[in-house]
Amino acid sequence: MLRKFESFFKIIPFDLNFELTNDKLIDKFSDDEFINYKKAFRSEKNKPKNINELRSFYVQMIENIISKNITVKKKVMENNIRFFKYEFDKNLIKSYYELSIRKNNYNDYDYNLLKSFDITKPNNYEKYYFN
């Protein structure tokens, strides 16, 4: 469902500060579709009416799948408009990744995606194993 949401709004996966190419996409997002997303991702939010509300809803969807503490938000003011800017906690993601490969789960990763978190595929996995 997350990928369907991203493709509808033309969001690059995990781009938390996305911009919309067409602002009318928010209006095309039907109430029924929103209710389905709201139920699936256990959200109490109202239907987004602008880009900032849409970003907040998108971040909440990701946090619902992964963890609440995976994102960091900062209050920003541009052109006298206050909004939140979101980013992933790269150190936390790297820690989760290192713990996971210590359990021999190193074949299940999309390393092209992990490059965005400064994670590269190790040459020798044995250095990560617990002894």
C-alpha positions as CSV (number, residue, x, y, z in Angstrom):
1,M,0.0,0.0,0.0
2,L,2.9,2.4,0.7
3,R,4.3,1.9,-2.8
4,K,0.8,2.5,-4.3
5,F,0.6,5.7,-2.3
6,E,4.0,6.8,-3.5
7,S,3.2,6.0,-7.1
8,F,-0.1,7.9,-6.9
9,F,1.6,11.1,-5.6
10,K,4.8,10.4,-7.6
11,I,7.0,10.3,-4.5
12,I,10.4,8.8,-4.6
13,P,10.5,6.0,-2.0
14,F,11.5,7.3,1.4
15,D,11.8,11.0,0.3
16,L,10.3,12.5,3.4
17,N,10.4,16.1,2.1
18,F,8.9,15.4,-1.3
19,E,7.4,18.1,-3.5
20,L,4.3,17.5,-5.6
21,T,4.5,18.0,-9.3
22,N,0.8,18.6,-9.4
23,D,-1.0,20.1,-6.3
24,K,-4.3,18.9,-7.6
25,L,-3.3,15.3,-6.8
26,I,-4.3,15.9,-3.2
27,D,-7.8,16.8,-4.4
28,K,-7.9,13.6,-6.6
29,F,-7.1,11.5,-3.5
30,S,-10.6,10.2,-2.8
31,D,-12.2,10.0,0.7
32,D,-12.6,6.2,0.3
33,E,-8.9,5.7,-0.6
34,F,-7.9,7.9,2.3
35,I,-10.1,5.9,4.7
36,N,-8.5,2.6,3.5
37,Y,-5.0,4.1,4.1
38,K,-6.1,5.5,7.5
39,K,-7.3,2.1,8.6
40,A,-4.4,0.1,7.3
41,F,-1.8,2.4,8.9
42,R,-3.8,3.0,12.1
43,S,-4.0,6.8,11.7
44,E,-6.2,9.2,13.4
45,K,-5.3,12.1,11.0
46,N,-7.8,13.9,8.9
47,K,-7.6,13.8,5.1
48,P,-4.6,15.9,4.0
49,K,-5.5,19.3,2.5
50,N,-2.0,20.6,1.7
51,I,1.5,19.3,1.1
52,N,2.6,19.6,4.7
53,E,-0.3,17.5,5.9
54,L,0.4,15.0,3.2
55,R,4.0,14.8,4.2
56,S,3.0,14.3,7.8
57,F,0.6,11.5,6.8
58,Y,3.3,9.8,4.7
59,V,5.9,9.9,7.5
60,Q,3.3,8.5,9.9
61,M,2.7,5.6,7.4
62,I,6.4,4.8,7.4
63,E,6.7,5.1,11.1
64,N,3.8,2.7,11.5
65,I,5.7,0.1,9.5
66,I,9.2,0.6,10.9
67,S,9.2,2.5,14.2
68,K,8.3,5.8,15.7
69,N,11.9,6.7,16.5
70,I,13.2,6.1,12.9
71,T,12.5,9.7,11.8
72,V,13.6,13.0,13.2
73,K,11.6,16.2,12.6
74,K,12.8,19.7,12.8
75,K,10.7,22.9,12.8
76,V,11.6,25.1,9.9
77,M,10.4,28.5,8.7
78,E,10.6,29.6,5.1
79,N,8.8,32.5,3.6
80,N,7.1,33.1,6.9
81,I,5.5,29.7,6.8
82,R,6.3,27.2,9.5
83,F,6.5,23.5,8.8
84,F,8.3,20.3,9.8
85,K,11.2,19.0,7.9
86,Y,11.7,15.2,8.2
87,E,14.7,13.0,7.9
88,F,15.7,9.5,8.8
89,D,17.9,8.7,11.8
90,K,20.7,7.2,9.8
91,N,22.7,6.1,12.9
92,L,19.7,4.2,14.2
93,I,19.1,2.5,10.8
94,K,22.8,1.6,10.6
95,S,22.6,0.1,14.1
96,Y,19.5,-2.0,13.1
97,Y,21.2,-3.1,10.0
98,E,24.4,-4.2,11.8
99,L,22.3,-6.1,14.4
100,S,20.4,-7.8,11.6
101,I,23.4,-9.0,9.7
102,R,24.9,-10.4,12.9
103,K,21.9,-12.9,12.7
104,N,23.0,-14.0,9.2
105,N,20.3,-11.9,7.5
106,Y,22.7,-10.4,5.0
107,N,21.0,-11.7,1.8
108,D,17.7,-9.9,2.3
109,Y,18.8,-6.3,1.6
110,D,18.5,-3.9,-1.3
111,Y,21.9,-2.3,-1.1
112,N,21.0,0.3,-3.7
113,L,18.4,1.6,-1.2
114,L,20.8,1.3,1.7
115,K,23.3,3.5,-0.1
116,S,21.0,6.4,0.8
117,F,21.7,5.7,4.4
118,D,25.5,5.5,3.9
119,I,25.4,1.7,4.2
120,T,27.5,-0.3,1.8
121,K,27.6,-4.1,1.3
122,P,30.4,-5.6,3.4
123,N,33.0,-7.7,1.8
124,N,33.3,-10.0,4.8
125,Y,30.2,-10.7,6.8
126,E,32.1,-12.9,9.3
127,K,33.4,-9.8,11.2
128,Y,29.8,-9.0,12.2
129,Y,28.9,-12.4,13.7
130,F,28.4,-12.8,17.4
131,N,31.0,-15.1,19.0
